[in-house]
Structures are given as structure tokens and as C-alpha cells.
Amino acid sequence: MQLLVYLIFYPILWMISILPFRLLYILSDCVYFLVYRVIGYRKKIVRHNLEIALPHLSNAERLSVEKKFYSHMCDMFLEMIKTMTISKSEISKRYTFSNIEVYKNLETKGKSIALMCAHYASYEWAISVNSQSTFTGYGIYKKLANRHFDKLVRNIRSRFEAILITTKETIPTIEANFKAKKLGAYGFASDQSPKLNNYTVWRKFMGIEAPVHTGAEMLAKRFDMNVIFLRTKKIKRGYYEASFEVLSENVLPVPNYEITDKFLKLVEQQIYEQPEYYLWTHKRWKHKRK
């Protein structure tokens, strides 16, 4: 059944991926109408998240953010499909880095890099940083249930010199590279809700207490990695600009969770500046502390 689903949908995805961007965004407008106006995909979740995270906005302002978010989400979904066939030169024009020298300087320090980012703007196209990096890039992701689509996603990332590793593969991969003295850059999207366990840390995110991921910080300390934040800004439709901010070049003496706190503050800044580009469809604040 998995193979059948893959064989049905792969040609459709490929045909979408070869569309010129002008036609791609016309299609995105049609998808937006279907997803937002007809289906109302996760609309209750989005509205709830906007209400509790952005209480300072009026109802009309939140509705405007909501509509812009759905439009952006559809754009981003089709841009992800476009990654199947987009050239490296094209993606480098559409996803640029304003201060790549900050990242390159960190590469000269002789340590691996923990790159922290959020589900904001175009987090998928951030893979283009690998074309300017001397380190092997690893993206940490949740394995797809359909093994054929999972392989497709891995193959797409490999076109840009990125290696995908699942959450279960993360520690063994970093540990093996550390022992072999192989330097790498590990991408952590650490802003979504983690599974609750005995080691969960609670922090205020957008003014609301919630459990937070601390894996990036803890692994950086365990394997003495430098930590950097990737901020992405949407310039216009189909164009993004990223910048880097070093969070720590000496993680070992830093008090626990200080790096995580810095990361959350930076993510909040992005959201307050342009809230329509954050991924509001996830139940980020679903857990309540007992």
C-alpha cells in the first residue's frame, strides 16, 4: 500500500516541482482557497494559538495574521515540493545569507556546530547553507511513516549536501563523529512542543508557560559544540534572507538552559515582528504543568 500511494503521488509532486515560480504561486493561491476557505485546515488550532500568543492584537489584526499565515503556509508547502528539482543556483538567489562570515568564522574554531532555528519563514530552504559550508550538514527530523516518501525526502536533502538523521539517530551520529574527530553542523528546530518526561523543562514562550526542547543545548555541552542561531526573514514571495547570531563559543561554563532561554527570546522576536510566518498549526501550548 505504501508503494502504491507513492507511485500515485510522486508524478504529481514532480510535475508541480517543475512549474515556473509564477505558475507555482498561482497554484498556491488555489490551494490557499481550498485549505483555508473550504476545508478550514486546523483553523480552530490556529485561532486559539493566535489568541493566547498575541493577545495585544485586536480581533481584526489577528484575523489578518491568520489569512496571511495560511497563504504563506501554502507557498512554503509548494516551495518544499519545488526543492525536488530546483537548481542550487536558483535556491541560492532566493535564500540568501546577510552575514555568512559569522558562520564561516565559527567553522574555523575547530568544533562542531549546533545550529538552532525555528519553524519560521522558510526553514526548509535553510539547507542551502551547506553549499557554503566546509562542514558536513546534518538535519534532524522525524522519520516519515511511508518509507518511500521518507527516502525521497532524504534524497532531496542530499542534493544540497545535507544528511538527514532521525531523532533516534542523533546521539549515535554525533557521538561517532566526535570520537572520529569529524566536524559537522547539526540543525535543530527546537521551538515545537516536546514529549513530556521526567526531564522536561518549563519556560515561558510567547508569555505562556510551556515545556521546551533542551536537546540542542545539552548535546552541545556533552560534545563541546559551538552554538549558533539562524534567523530567517521573508523579503517577498519566494525570497528569504537569513542571518546568524552566535549563542555561545564556550558552552561548558554556561549555566544550564541559558542557551535555550536565549534561543526562545530570539524566536519570540521573529514572531512579534512578522507573526504570519510562524507555524501556527501545531499545538505548541497543548501541555499544562500539573
Summary of the structure (lengths in Angstrom):
residues: 290
radius of gyration: 19.2
end to end distance: 41.9
largest distance: 55.7
contacts: 849
relative contact order: 0.16
helix: 50%
strand: 20%
